[in-house]
Amino acid sequence: MIEHYAVEMRLDVKVPMRDGVELSADIYLPEADGPWPTVLMRTPYSNNVDVMIEKGRQLANSGYACVIQDVRGRWDSDGVYYAFHQEIEDGYDTQDWVSKQPWCNGKIGMTGASYGGATQWLSAPLAHPAVKCLVPRVMCADYYDGLMHPGGAFQLNVMMTWGMRTNGRTGQSIDYHNWTDAFRSLPVIDLDGNAGRDLPFWKDWLKHPTDDEYWEQVNITGQWDQIMAPAYIMGGWFDLYAKDVFDEFVAMRTNSGSNDAKQSRLIVGPWPHRLAQSQKTGDVDFGANSLLDLDGVEMRWFDHWLKDDQDGIVDEPPLKLFIMGTNEWREENEWPLARTDWQKWYLHSKGSANGLLGDGRISRDTPEEKSADTFTYNPEFPVQTVGGNNCCSPEIVPWGPYDQRGVEMRPDVLVYSSEALDEDMEVIGPITVVLHAATDGVDTDWTAKLVDVSPGGYAMNLCDGIVRARYRDSFSESNLLTPGETYEYEISVGVTGNVFKAGHRVRLEISSSNFPRYDRNLNTGEDNGTSTEMRAATQTVHHSAVMASHMLLPVIPA
């Protein structure tokens, strides 16, 4: 039976942390005899905004206590804000306080998106016994590779726009008058000051370009066995954490610390960072079928773990995916899919794959000819980001799928296209590119992008990735190149769920920049965060029988 309660609101309730700092929480309670299962949300974006107020009232109306807290140093909470690191102990202390309140029955669930997801994952390994379930949306668990330095490059657009928005105690406008100039400012470590902000964590992010102890403090990927609460994870194919949510799903299903946690689930739609808010992402309309009631899914999860409602949610397949191309939902049991046919698609050309009008091809035929393509990467004129897995200001740098033909007209973008497909080809899984390449410098970047090309020529980006050459072997140690020497690079291009329809072409773009999504590699071998000097680099991509550059596609048999 659906319950509907009147709601009591208790505003700005002070919650003490172990160091004496008090954090502000707004509490929503059903006006009836308790105690109640409790949903906790922790946010840096203010608990006193319409969406939070509505969420709190809906939960209380449905028979839950709801606690929405401003994190340390933000809005009505005391202390000094420092992104991510503070949320481990503060999260546990808040959970402990909530569990001891007379209106809480000792069962806590957590929810929240983006940073609200971070507050869940960061405190999860501490395993407070009252926390019975989580619903983390669009967040990573590894802040080095998942957020700050994917592939070893600095995720400039996200960290700059988001960092500015969370500057100071309250939210600040990011309507900087000239974002093009701001992104191009050097050195990158001073970019916050050049844009009129003082962000202490900005400089720390750039002072730690390798995966060192600073990042280890907030990396939970080695602590899955300490997490006891099951998670219903939510993500989008065009979110910047698209790959991460699958990694979390696999880790929770296989390595978490309890049988309950091993019942974790994942849902992924054709969405950007704002999940299921529009059937259109970028400039592609995926249809009304692409929208789901994620709050309804979340409520079923809470009802099961916090109210012992046996509604069958844990008996359903654990993976729910929206497959682009056919625009249909699919339920699966594992990731990658057990029936995957891992196919190598090889790069070919006669030495002129430069741009859309070049002779680059990609096919399953093993290359026999000894051939290579060359281009000049000049960081003064980087390849522009056009959509993709971006966040968090699409009005500044767009997110989602867009026509890539403008990018593909550049001579510093190598374009490899298949023949038109005779039949539909379903590709679901992680995408990897193995590149045999050389540069005339001691460091550079390599980028890769998977594209679905329609018969009319529209080139829809699906996913992309980058690797910084000096971190080709390890993110924890920088290892510069010998100029002119060929190295093998493995580029994680992300994940996708897409049917390349009959008549469409598979396309792979290779270049050395994707700006301002990532900072520009200045090609000098100096510290990229503090340097202002740059040089152009001559790049060579090999594809021969011995150096068979290829893309590994997870093809699902018909």
C-alpha positions as CSV (number, residue, x, y, z in Angstrom):
1,M,0.0,0.0,0.0
2,I,1.3,3.4,-1.0
3,E,1.6,5.7,2.0
4,H,1.2,9.5,2.0
5,Y,2.3,11.5,5.0
6,A,2.3,15.1,5.8
7,V,5.9,16.4,6.2
8,E,7.7,18.1,9.0
9,M,10.8,20.2,8.1
10,R,13.7,20.9,10.4
11,L,16.1,23.3,8.8
12,D,19.8,24.0,9.5
13,V,20.2,21.3,12.0
14,K,23.9,21.2,13.1
15,V,25.7,17.8,12.8
16,P,29.0,17.6,14.7
17,M,32.1,16.1,13.0
18,R,34.9,14.4,14.9
19,D,37.1,17.6,14.8
20,G,34.3,19.8,16.2
21,V,33.2,21.4,12.9
22,E,29.4,21.5,12.5
23,L,27.7,20.7,9.2
24,S,24.3,22.0,8.3
25,A,21.5,19.6,7.5
26,D,17.8,20.0,6.5
27,I,15.7,17.2,7.8
28,Y,12.3,16.0,6.4
29,L,10.2,13.7,8.5
30,P,6.8,12.1,8.1
31,E,4.3,13.5,10.5
32,A,3.5,10.2,12.2
33,D,5.0,7.9,14.7
34,G,8.5,6.7,13.8
35,P,11.2,5.8,13.7
36,W,11.8,5.7,10.0
37,P,14.3,4.3,7.5
38,T,16.4,7.3,6.4
39,V,17.7,8.5,3.1
40,L,20.9,10.7,3.3
41,M,22.1,13.1,0.7
42,R,25.3,15.1,1.0
43,T,25.9,18.0,-1.5
44,P,28.2,20.9,-2.2
45,Y,25.5,22.6,-4.3
46,S,23.2,23.7,-1.5
47,N,20.5,21.7,0.3
48,N,18.1,24.7,0.1
49,V,17.3,24.6,-3.6
50,D,14.0,23.5,-5.2
51,V,15.2,20.1,-6.5
52,M,16.5,19.2,-3.0
53,I,13.4,20.5,-1.2
54,E,11.2,18.5,-3.5
55,K,13.2,15.4,-3.1
56,G,13.2,15.6,0.7
57,R,9.4,16.2,0.8
58,Q,8.7,13.3,-1.6
59,L,10.8,10.9,0.5
60,A,9.1,12.0,3.7
61,N,5.7,11.8,2.0
62,S,6.6,8.1,1.2
63,G,7.5,7.1,4.7
64,Y,11.2,7.9,4.9
65,A,13.2,10.4,7.0
66,C,15.4,12.4,4.7
67,V,18.6,14.2,5.6
68,I,20.1,16.6,3.1
69,Q,23.4,18.1,4.2
70,D,25.7,20.8,2.9
71,V,29.3,19.4,2.8
72,R,32.0,21.0,4.8
73,G,32.8,24.6,3.9
74,R,29.8,25.0,1.6
75,W,26.7,27.1,2.1
76,D,25.4,26.7,5.7
77,S,28.1,24.3,6.9
78,D,31.1,25.4,8.8
79,G,34.8,24.5,8.0
80,V,36.8,24.9,4.9
81,Y,35.9,23.2,1.6
82,Y,38.4,21.0,-0.1
83,A,37.1,18.8,-2.9
84,F,36.7,15.0,-2.3
85,H,39.3,14.3,0.4
86,Q,37.1,15.6,3.2
87,E,34.1,13.4,2.4
88,I,35.5,10.1,3.8
89,E,35.4,10.9,7.5
90,D,32.7,13.5,7.2
91,G,30.5,11.0,5.5
92,Y,31.0,8.4,8.1
93,D,30.5,10.8,11.0
94,T,27.2,12.0,9.4
95,Q,26.0,8.5,9.0
96,D,26.8,7.7,12.6
97,W,24.9,10.8,13.8
98,V,21.9,10.0,11.7
99,S,21.8,6.4,12.9
100,K,21.5,7.5,16.5
101,Q,18.6,10.0,16.1
102,P,15.3,9.0,17.6
103,W,13.5,9.4,14.2
104,C,15.9,6.9,12.5
105,N,15.2,3.2,12.7
106,G,18.9,2.3,12.1
107,K,18.6,1.8,8.4
108,I,20.2,4.3,6.1
109,G,20.2,4.6,2.3
110,M,22.2,7.2,0.3
111,T,21.6,8.8,-3.0
112,G,23.0,11.6,-5.1
113,A,24.5,12.4,-8.5
114,S,28.0,13.5,-9.5
115,Y,29.6,14.9,-6.3
116,G,26.6,13.5,-4.5
117,G,27.8,10.1,-5.8
118,A,31.3,10.8,-4.7
119,T,30.1,11.3,-1.1
120,Q,28.6,7.8,-1.2
121,W,31.6,6.0,-2.7
122,L,34.2,7.8,-0.6
123,S,32.7,6.8,2.7
124,A,31.5,3.3,1.5
125,P,34.7,1.4,2.5
126,L,34.3,2.6,6.1
127,A,31.1,0.4,6.1
128,H,29.0,2.0,8.7
129,P,26.6,-0.8,9.8
130,A,23.5,1.4,9.4
131,V,24.1,2.0,5.7
132,K,22.1,-0.6,3.9
133,C,22.2,0.6,0.3
134,L,23.5,3.2,-2.1
135,V,22.3,4.9,-5.3
136,P,25.4,6.6,-6.8
137,R,24.7,8.3,-10.1
138,V,27.4,9.4,-12.6
139,M,30.5,9.2,-10.5
140,C,33.9,7.5,-10.6
141,A,35.8,5.7,-7.9
142,D,39.3,6.5,-9.1
143,Y,39.8,10.2,-9.2
144,Y,43.1,10.1,-11.0
145,D,42.2,8.2,-14.2
146,G,38.4,8.6,-13.8
147,L,38.3,12.4,-13.4
148,M,41.4,14.5,-13.2
149,H,44.0,12.8,-15.5
150,P,42.3,10.3,-17.8
151,G,45.0,8.5,-19.8
152,G,47.5,10.7,-18.0
153,A,46.2,14.0,-19.6
154,F,44.5,16.7,-17.5
155,Q,40.7,16.9,-18.1
156,L,40.9,20.7,-18.5
157,N,37.3,21.7,-19.4
158,V,35.6,19.7,-16.6
159,M,38.0,20.7,-13.9
160,M,38.1,24.3,-14.8
161,T,34.4,24.9,-15.2
162,W,33.3,22.7,-12.3
163,G,36.2,24.0,-10.1
164,M,35.1,27.6,-10.6
165,R,31.5,26.7,-9.9
166,T,32.5,25.3,-6.5
167,N,34.8,28.1,-5.6
168,G,34.2,29.5,-2.1
169,R,31.4,28.9,0.3
170,T,28.5,29.5,-2.1
171,G,28.1,28.9,-5.8
172,Q,29.7,31.4,-8.2
173,S,28.9,32.3,-11.7
174,I,31.2,30.9,-14.4
175,D,30.1,33.4,-17.0
176,Y,33.7,34.3,-17.8
177,H,33.8,36.7,-20.7
178,N,36.2,34.7,-22.9
179,W,36.4,31.0,-22.3
180,T,38.6,30.4,-25.4
181,D,41.2,32.7,-24.0
182,A,40.8,31.2,-20.5
183,F,41.3,27.6,-21.7
184,R,44.4,28.6,-23.7
185,S,46.1,30.4,-20.8
186,L,49.5,29.1,-19.8
187,P,50.8,27.9,-17.5
188,V,47.8,25.7,-16.7
189,I,48.6,25.7,-13.0
190,D,47.9,29.5,-12.9
191,L,44.8,29.3,-15.0
192,D,42.5,29.7,-11.9
193,G,44.1,33.0,-11.0
194,N,44.1,34.2,-14.6
195,A,40.3,33.6,-14.7
196,G,39.8,35.5,-11.4
197,R,39.6,32.5,-9.0
198,D,41.7,31.2,-6.2
199,L,41.3,27.4,-6.1
200,P,43.7,25.7,-3.7
201,F,42.7,22.3,-4.9
202,W,43.3,23.3,-8.6
203,K,47.0,23.7,-8.0
204,D,47.2,20.4,-6.0
205,W,45.5,18.6,-8.9
206,L,48.3,19.9,-11.2
207,K,51.1,19.4,-8.7
208,H,50.2,15.7,-8.8
209,P,50.3,14.7,-12.5
210,T,51.1,11.1,-11.6
211,D,48.9,8.6,-9.7
212,D,50.7,9.1,-6.4
213,E,49.7,9.0,-2.7
214,Y,47.6,12.2,-3.1
215,W,45.2,10.3,-5.4
216,E,45.5,7.1,-3.4
217,Q,43.8,8.8,-0.5
218,V,40.6,9.1,-2.5
219,N,40.9,5.9,-4.6
220,I,38.5,3.2,-3.5
221,T,39.3,0.8,-6.3
222,G,41.5,-1.3,-3.9
223,Q,38.8,-1.3,-1.2
224,W,35.9,-3.0,-2.9
225,D,36.1,-5.9,-0.4
226,Q,35.4,-3.4,2.4
227,I,32.1,-2.2,0.9
228,M,29.1,-4.0,2.4
229,A,26.2,-2.0,1.0
230,P,24.7,-2.8,-2.4
231,A,24.6,-0.1,-5.0
232,Y,22.2,0.7,-7.8
233,I,24.6,2.6,-10.1
234,M,23.3,4.9,-12.8
235,G,25.1,6.3,-15.8
236,G,25.0,7.5,-19.4
237,W,26.8,6.6,-22.6
238,F,27.8,10.2,-23.1
239,D,28.7,11.0,-19.5
240,L,32.3,11.5,-18.6
241,Y,32.1,8.6,-16.2
242,A,30.6,6.1,-18.7
243,K,33.5,3.7,-18.4
244,D,33.7,4.1,-14.7
245,V,30.2,3.0,-13.9
246,F,30.8,-0.3,-15.6
247,D,34.0,-0.8,-13.7
248,E,32.1,-0.1,-10.5
249,F,29.4,-2.6,-11.5
250,V,31.9,-5.3,-12.2
251,A,33.8,-4.7,-9.0
252,M,30.7,-4.6,-6.8
253,R,29.3,-7.8,-8.4
254,T,32.6,-9.7,-8.0
255,N,34.8,-8.2,-5.2
256,S,32.6,-6.4,-2.7
257,G,32.5,-7.5,0.9
258,S,29.0,-9.0,1.3
259,N,26.4,-11.1,-0.5
260,D,24.1,-8.1,-0.4
261,A,26.7,-5.8,-2.1
262,K,27.2,-8.4,-4.8
263,Q,23.6,-7.8,-5.8
264,S,24.5,-4.3,-7.1
265,R,23.0,-3.1,-10.3
266,L,23.6,-0.7,-13.2
267,I,21.5,1.1,-15.7
268,V,23.0,3.1,-18.6
269,G,21.0,5.2,-21.1
270,P,21.9,7.5,-24.1
271,W,22.4,10.4,-21.7
272,P,25.0,12.9,-20.8
273,H,25.8,13.9,-17.1
274,R,22.2,15.0,-16.6
275,L,20.5,11.6,-16.7
276,A,17.1,11.0,-18.4
277,Q,16.1,14.7,-18.5
278,S,15.7,14.9,-22.3
279,Q,15.2,12.4,-25.1
280,K,17.7,14.5,-27.1
281,T,21.4,14.4,-26.3
282,G,23.7,16.6,-28.3
283,D,21.9,16.9,-31.6
284,V,20.5,13.4,-31.7
285,D,17.0,12.6,-30.6
286,F,16.9,9.0,-29.2
287,G,13.1,9.0,-28.8
288,A,10.7,9.0,-25.9
289,N,11.6,5.4,-25.2
290,S,15.0,6.6,-24.0
291,L,13.5,8.3,-20.9
292,L,13.1,6.3,-17.7
293,D,11.8,7.2,-14.3
294,L,15.1,6.8,-12.4
295,D,13.6,8.2,-9.2
296,G,11.1,5.4,-9.4
297,V,13.8,2.8,-9.8
298,E,15.6,4.4,-6.9
299,M,12.5,4.2,-4.7
300,R,12.1,0.5,-5.5
301,W,15.7,0.0,-4.4
302,F,15.1,1.8,-1.1
303,D,11.8,0.0,-0.5
304,H,13.6,-3.3,-0.8
305,W,16.7,-2.7,1.3
306,L,15.2,-0.3,3.8
307,K,11.6,-1.5,4.1
308,D,12.1,-5.2,3.3
309,D,9.6,-4.8,0.4
310,Q,9.9,-8.0,-1.8
311,D,9.1,-6.3,-5.1
312,G,11.5,-8.5,-7.1
313,I,14.0,-5.8,-8.0
314,V,16.9,-8.1,-7.0
315,D,15.5,-10.9,-9.1
316,E,15.7,-8.9,-12.3
317,P,18.8,-9.0,-14.6
318,P,21.4,-6.7,-13.0
319,L,22.3,-4.7,-16.1
320,K,19.9,-2.5,-18.1
321,L,21.3,-0.9,-21.3
322,F,19.9,1.4,-23.9
323,I,21.2,0.2,-27.3
324,M,21.7,3.1,-29.7
325,G,21.0,2.6,-33.4
326,T,17.9,0.4,-32.7
327,N,17.0,2.6,-29.7
328,E,15.8,-0.2,-27.5
329,W,16.4,-1.3,-23.9
330,R,18.2,-4.5,-23.2
331,E,18.7,-6.5,-20.0
332,E,21.9,-8.4,-19.5
333,N,23.6,-10.3,-16.8
334,E,27.3,-9.4,-17.0
335,W,29.9,-7.0,-18.4
336,P,31.5,-7.4,-20.8
337,L,28.7,-9.6,-22.3
338,A,29.7,-13.3,-22.2
339,R,28.8,-13.8,-25.9
340,T,31.1,-11.0,-27.2
341,D,33.1,-11.7,-30.4
342,W,36.2,-9.6,-29.9
343,Q,37.2,-8.5,-33.3
344,K,40.4,-6.7,-34.4
345,W,39.8,-4.0,-37.0
346,Y,43.0,-3.0,-38.6
347,L,44.2,0.4,-39.9
348,H,45.1,0.7,-43.6
349,S,46.1,3.5,-46.0
350,K,48.5,4.3,-48.8
351,G,50.1,6.9,-46.6
352,S,47.5,9.6,-46.9
353,A,44.8,9.0,-44.2
354,N,44.8,12.7,-43.4
355,G,41.3,14.0,-43.1
356,L,38.0,12.9,-44.4
357,L,39.1,13.1,-48.0
358,G,42.2,10.9,-47.4
359,D,42.7,7.2,-48.1
360,G,42.4,5.8,-44.6
361,R,40.5,2.5,-44.3
362,I,39.7,0.2,-41.4
363,S,38.8,-3.5,-41.9
364,R,39.2,-6.9,-40.5
365,D,41.9,-7.7,-43.1
366,T,45.4,-8.0,-41.6
367,P,47.7,-5.4,-43.1
368,E,50.4,-6.8,-45.4
369,E,51.8,-3.6,-46.9
370,K,54.4,-1.6,-44.9
371,S,52.7,1.7,-44.6
372,A,52.4,4.7,-42.3
373,D,50.6,8.0,-42.0
374,T,52.1,11.2,-40.8
375,F,50.7,14.5,-39.6
376,T,51.9,17.6,-37.7
377,Y,50.5,18.2,-34.2
378,N,50.9,21.9,-33.3
379,P,49.6,22.6,-29.7
380,E,49.1,26.2,-30.8
381,F,46.3,25.0,-33.1
382,P,44.8,21.9,-31.3
383,V,41.9,19.8,-32.6
384,Q,38.7,21.2,-31.1
385,T,36.4,19.2,-28.9
386,V,33.0,18.7,-30.6
387,G,30.7,17.0,-28.1
388,G,31.6,13.7,-26.5
389,N,31.8,12.5,-22.9
390,N,32.0,16.0,-21.4
391,C,30.8,17.8,-18.3
392,C,29.5,20.0,-16.8
393,S,28.8,23.1,-18.9
394,P,27.4,22.2,-22.3
395,E,26.8,25.9,-23.1
396,I,30.6,26.3,-22.9
397,V,31.8,22.9,-24.3
398,P,29.0,20.8,-25.8
399,W,28.4,17.2,-24.7
400,G,26.9,14.2,-26.5
401,P,26.8,13.2,-30.1
402,Y,27.5,15.7,-32.9
403,D,28.5,15.6,-36.5
404,Q,32.3,15.1,-36.6
405,R,32.9,16.0,-40.2
406,G,34.2,19.4,-39.4
407,V,36.8,17.9,-37.2
408,E,37.6,15.3,-39.8
409,M,38.5,17.9,-42.5
410,R,41.6,18.8,-40.6
411,P,44.9,17.4,-41.9
412,D,46.1,16.6,-38.4
413,V,43.2,14.1,-37.9
414,L,43.7,10.7,-39.4
415,V,40.4,9.2,-40.6
416,Y,40.0,5.4,-41.1
417,S,36.6,4.3,-42.4
418,S,35.1,0.9,-43.2
419,E,33.2,-0.1,-46.2
420,A,29.4,0.3,-45.9
421,L,28.2,-2.6,-43.8
422,D,26.1,-5.3,-45.5
423,E,24.1,-6.0,-42.3
424,D,23.6,-4.6,-38.9
425,M,26.6,-4.9,-36.5
426,E,25.9,-4.6,-32.8
427,V,28.9,-3.3,-30.7
428,I,28.5,-3.4,-27.0
429,G,31.4,-3.1,-24.6
430,P,34.7,-1.4,-23.9
431,I,36.6,-0.1,-27.0
432,T,40.4,-0.3,-27.2
433,V,42.8,1.0,-29.8
434,V,46.3,-0.4,-30.1
435,L,48.5,2.1,-31.8
436,H,52.1,1.7,-33.1
437,A,53.3,5.3,-33.4
438,A,56.3,7.6,-33.2
439,T,56.9,11.3,-32.7
440,D,60.0,13.5,-33.2
441,G,59.8,14.7,-29.6
442,V,60.2,13.3,-26.1
443,D,56.4,13.5,-25.2
444,T,53.1,13.9,-26.9
445,D,49.5,12.7,-26.8
446,W,47.5,10.2,-28.9
447,T,43.7,10.4,-29.2
448,A,41.2,8.0,-30.6
449,K,37.5,8.4,-31.4
450,L,34.9,5.8,-32.5
451,V,32.3,7.2,-35.0
452,D,29.1,5.8,-36.6
453,V,28.7,7.2,-40.1
454,S,25.3,7.1,-41.7
455,P,24.7,6.7,-45.4
456,G,24.1,10.4,-45.7
457,G,27.5,11.1,-44.2
458,Y,26.5,12.2,-40.7
459,A,29.4,11.2,-38.5
460,M,28.1,10.5,-34.9
461,N,30.8,10.3,-32.2
462,L,30.2,7.4,-29.8
463,C,33.2,7.5,-27.5
464,D,36.8,8.6,-27.3
465,G,40.0,8.4,-25.3
466,I,43.5,9.7,-24.9
467,V,46.9,8.6,-23.7
468,R,49.8,10.8,-22.7
469,A,52.9,9.2,-24.1
470,R,55.0,9.6,-21.0
471,Y,52.5,7.6,-19.0
472,R,52.1,4.8,-21.6
473,D,53.6,2.2,-19.2
474,S,52.3,3.5,-15.9
475,F,50.3,6.4,-14.5
476,S,52.5,6.4,-11.4
477,E,55.8,7.1,-13.2
478,S,56.7,9.4,-16.1
479,N,58.9,7.9,-18.8
480,L,59.8,10.2,-21.7
481,L,60.3,9.0,-25.2
482,T,63.3,8.5,-27.5
483,P,62.5,10.8,-30.5
484,G,61.7,8.9,-33.6
485,E,61.3,5.5,-31.9
486,T,58.1,3.6,-32.4
487,Y,56.1,2.6,-29.3
488,E,53.0,0.6,-28.8
489,Y,50.2,2.5,-27.1
490,E,47.0,1.1,-25.7
491,I,44.2,3.7,-25.7
492,S,41.1,3.2,-23.7
493,V,38.4,4.7,-26.0
494,G,35.6,4.3,-23.5
495,V,32.4,2.2,-23.8
496,T,29.4,2.1,-26.1
497,G,26.2,0.2,-26.8
498,N,25.4,0.8,-30.5
499,V,24.1,-0.9,-33.5
500,F,25.9,0.1,-36.7
501,K,23.0,-0.3,-39.1
502,A,23.3,-1.8,-42.6
503,G,24.7,0.8,-44.9
504,H,26.5,2.6,-42.1
505,R,30.3,2.8,-41.8
506,V,32.6,2.2,-38.8
507,R,35.1,5.1,-38.5
508,L,38.1,5.7,-36.3
509,E,39.8,9.0,-35.8
510,I,43.4,9.3,-34.6
511,S,45.0,12.5,-33.6
512,S,47.0,14.2,-30.8
513,S,44.6,16.6,-29.2
514,N,41.0,17.0,-28.1
515,F,40.9,20.6,-26.7
516,P,39.6,21.9,-24.4
517,R,38.3,18.6,-23.1
518,Y,42.0,17.8,-22.3
519,D,44.9,20.1,-21.8
520,R,47.3,20.4,-24.7
521,N,50.5,18.4,-24.6
522,L,53.1,21.0,-25.3
523,N,55.5,18.3,-26.7
524,T,58.5,19.5,-24.8
525,G,58.7,16.9,-22.0
526,E,58.6,19.6,-19.4
527,D,55.9,19.6,-16.7
528,N,52.8,20.3,-18.7
529,G,51.1,22.1,-15.8
530,T,53.9,24.7,-15.2
531,S,55.4,25.0,-18.7
532,T,54.7,27.8,-21.2
533,E,56.9,26.7,-24.0
534,M,55.5,24.6,-26.8
535,R,56.7,23.0,-30.0
536,A,55.1,21.3,-33.0
537,A,55.6,17.6,-33.4
538,T,55.8,15.3,-36.4
539,Q,53.6,12.3,-35.7
540,T,53.8,8.9,-37.5
541,V,51.2,6.1,-37.2
542,H,52.3,2.7,-38.5
543,H,50.1,-0.1,-39.8
544,S,51.9,-3.1,-41.2
545,A,52.0,-6.8,-40.6
546,V,54.7,-6.2,-37.9
547,M,53.2,-3.0,-36.5
548,A,49.5,-3.8,-36.9
549,S,47.7,-0.8,-35.4
550,H,44.1,-1.8,-34.8
551,M,40.8,-1.2,-32.9
552,L,39.4,-4.0,-30.8
553,L,35.6,-4.0,-31.2
554,P,33.2,-6.0,-28.9
555,V,30.8,-7.3,-31.5
556,I,27.7,-9.1,-30.3
557,P,26.7,-12.0,-32.6
558,A,23.2,-11.7,-34.2
